[in-house]
Amino acid sequence: MSLTTTIHLNFRGDARAALESYRSAFGGDLTVVTYRDAGNAQEESEADQVMWGQVIAPNGFYVMAYDVPSRTAYDRGENSFFVSLRGQTAEEVTGYWEKLSEGATVVVPIGPSGWAPAYGMLRDRFGVVWVLDVVSGHNG
């Protein structure tokens, strides 16, 4: 038996833009089902928002997201979760950092740390906090 844990991000109208941004950063395939596609549009203004979406990349990146409907309470919160992205080399992690940092607020600039050849934290333009680092014991 095997389990897979996947990050599922919740947005209020930004899910498609976020998924497209993450696909641009990490590659892979984007799949989006809107509320209209699923025949589940409660509000016409939200019909083209994401009811279910995901990005799956060959490099192992996998994230899911949806737009919380207006009839459901939603508060993005502050530091309610981090997305941890751990790579094998500093070059690999820095490449993703550069793509994610467009429009982002840098919390901790990427660079060497006491525990990893590269570590950094940023809040992307969608409010998601990303922690990027290199697997301990690897150089790059």
C-alpha positions as CSV (number, residue, x, y, z in Angstrom):
1,M,0.0,0.0,0.0
2,S,1.2,3.5,-0.8
3,L,0.1,7.0,0.1
4,T,0.8,10.3,-1.6
5,T,0.5,13.6,0.2
6,T,-0.2,16.6,-2.0
7,I,-0.4,20.3,-1.2
8,H,-3.9,21.6,-1.9
9,L,-4.0,25.4,-2.0
10,N,-7.2,27.4,-1.6
11,F,-7.8,30.7,-3.3
12,R,-10.6,33.2,-3.8
13,G,-10.5,33.8,-7.6
14,D,-6.7,33.4,-8.1
15,A,-6.4,29.6,-8.5
16,R,-6.0,29.5,-12.3
17,A,-3.3,32.3,-12.2
18,A,-1.5,30.6,-9.4
19,L,-1.5,27.2,-11.1
20,E,-0.3,28.7,-14.4
21,S,2.5,30.5,-12.5
22,Y,3.6,27.3,-10.8
23,R,3.4,25.4,-14.1
24,S,5.6,28.1,-15.6
25,A,8.1,27.7,-12.8
26,F,8.2,23.9,-12.5
27,G,7.0,22.7,-15.9
28,G,4.5,19.8,-16.2
29,D,0.9,19.6,-17.1
30,L,-1.9,21.9,-15.9
31,T,-5.4,20.5,-15.5
32,V,-8.3,22.8,-14.6
33,V,-12.0,22.0,-14.2
34,T,-14.2,25.0,-13.7
35,Y,-17.4,25.1,-11.8
36,R,-19.1,25.5,-15.2
37,D,-17.3,22.5,-16.6
38,A,-18.6,20.4,-13.7
39,G,-22.1,21.7,-13.9
40,N,-21.7,23.1,-10.4
41,A,-21.9,26.9,-10.9
42,Q,-23.8,28.3,-8.0
43,E,-23.0,31.9,-9.0
44,E,-22.6,32.9,-12.7
45,S,-19.8,35.3,-11.7
46,E,-17.8,32.3,-10.4
47,A,-18.7,29.8,-13.1
48,D,-15.2,30.0,-14.8
49,Q,-13.3,29.8,-11.5
50,V,-11.4,26.7,-10.6
51,M,-13.4,23.9,-8.9
52,W,-10.5,21.5,-9.2
53,G,-7.0,22.1,-10.6
54,Q,-3.5,20.6,-10.5
55,V,0.0,20.8,-11.9
56,I,2.0,17.6,-12.2
57,A,5.5,17.8,-13.4
58,P,7.9,15.0,-14.3
59,N,10.4,16.4,-11.8
60,G,8.0,15.3,-9.0
61,F,6.3,18.7,-8.4
62,Y,2.6,18.2,-7.7
63,V,0.2,20.8,-6.4
64,M,-3.6,21.1,-6.4
65,A,-5.8,24.2,-6.0
66,Y,-9.3,25.5,-6.2
67,D,-11.2,28.8,-5.8
68,V,-13.3,28.8,-2.6
69,P,-16.8,29.8,-3.6
70,S,-18.2,33.1,-2.2
71,R,-20.9,31.2,-0.3
72,T,-18.1,29.5,1.8
73,A,-16.1,31.3,4.4
74,Y,-12.5,31.9,3.4
75,D,-9.6,33.7,5.1
76,R,-6.2,33.2,3.6
77,G,-4.7,33.6,7.0
78,E,-1.2,34.6,8.0
79,N,1.5,31.9,7.9
80,S,-1.2,29.2,8.1
81,F,1.0,26.9,5.9
82,F,4.3,26.9,4.0
83,V,5.1,25.0,0.8
84,S,8.5,23.4,1.3
85,L,10.5,22.8,-1.9
86,R,13.6,20.8,-1.4
87,G,16.0,20.2,-4.2
88,Q,19.3,18.3,-4.7
89,T,21.5,21.2,-5.6
90,A,21.8,25.0,-5.0
91,E,21.6,25.6,-8.7
92,E,18.3,23.7,-9.0
93,V,16.7,25.4,-6.0
94,T,17.9,28.9,-7.1
95,G,16.4,28.4,-10.6
96,Y,13.0,27.7,-9.0
97,W,13.5,30.7,-6.6
98,E,14.1,33.0,-9.5
99,K,10.8,32.0,-11.2
100,L,8.8,32.1,-8.0
101,S,10.1,35.4,-6.8
102,E,8.4,37.4,-9.6
103,G,6.1,39.8,-7.7
104,A,7.0,38.1,-4.4
105,T,8.0,39.4,-1.1
106,V,11.3,38.0,0.0
107,V,11.2,36.9,3.7
108,V,14.7,35.3,3.8
109,P,16.9,35.9,0.8
110,I,18.2,32.7,-0.9
111,G,21.7,31.8,0.1
112,P,23.9,29.4,2.1
113,S,22.7,28.7,5.7
114,G,24.1,26.8,8.6
115,W,22.1,23.7,7.6
116,A,22.0,23.8,3.8
117,P,24.0,25.0,0.8
118,A,20.9,27.1,-0.1
119,Y,17.9,28.2,1.9
120,G,15.3,31.0,1.3
121,M,11.8,31.9,2.0
122,L,9.4,34.1,0.1
123,R,5.7,35.0,-0.1
124,D,4.6,34.8,-3.7
125,R,2.2,37.2,-5.4
126,F,-0.7,34.9,-4.5
127,G,0.2,35.0,-0.7
128,V,1.7,31.5,-0.6
129,V,4.8,31.2,1.6
130,W,7.5,29.0,-0.1
131,V,10.5,27.6,1.8
132,L,13.2,26.5,-0.6
133,D,16.3,24.6,0.4
134,V,18.8,21.9,-0.6
135,V,18.6,18.4,0.9
136,S,21.0,18.2,3.8
137,G,24.4,16.7,2.9
138,H,24.2,17.7,-0.8
139,N,26.4,20.4,-2.3
140,G,25.8,22.6,-5.2
